[in-house]
């Protein structure tokens, strides 16, 4: 059985990759997918070397616990972002990204401890096989 985790300095968070996401095979093949965290209040993101075209499912408003793929509209930058609360772009009701993203996963349980992750710390998503 395969299980996905976000591994951080404050702990490990089990992740449910959405089977219907066009990103599932791309993300799974690229794992472990890590980088340097940037915590901007309500959202953590990290730059990745993974260029994926949008597939028509991109949006800007998400739910707490969503993991998304973000691509810069102006620069050739790509990131994995995750929402643990309202963001500075949100209305107070739901996390809102600065630009469109594609959701590919969600946390299986509470992700409130993500707020404890310091910018500059290492972070990654990895796949483990359980027997």
Secondary structure, 3 states (H helix, E strand, C coil): CEEEEEEECCEEEEEEECCCCCCHHHHHHHCCEEEECEECCCEEEEECCCCCCCCCCCEEECCCCEEEEEECCCCCCEEEEEECCCCCCCCCCCCEEEEEEEEEEEECCCCHHHHHCCCCCEEEEEEEECC
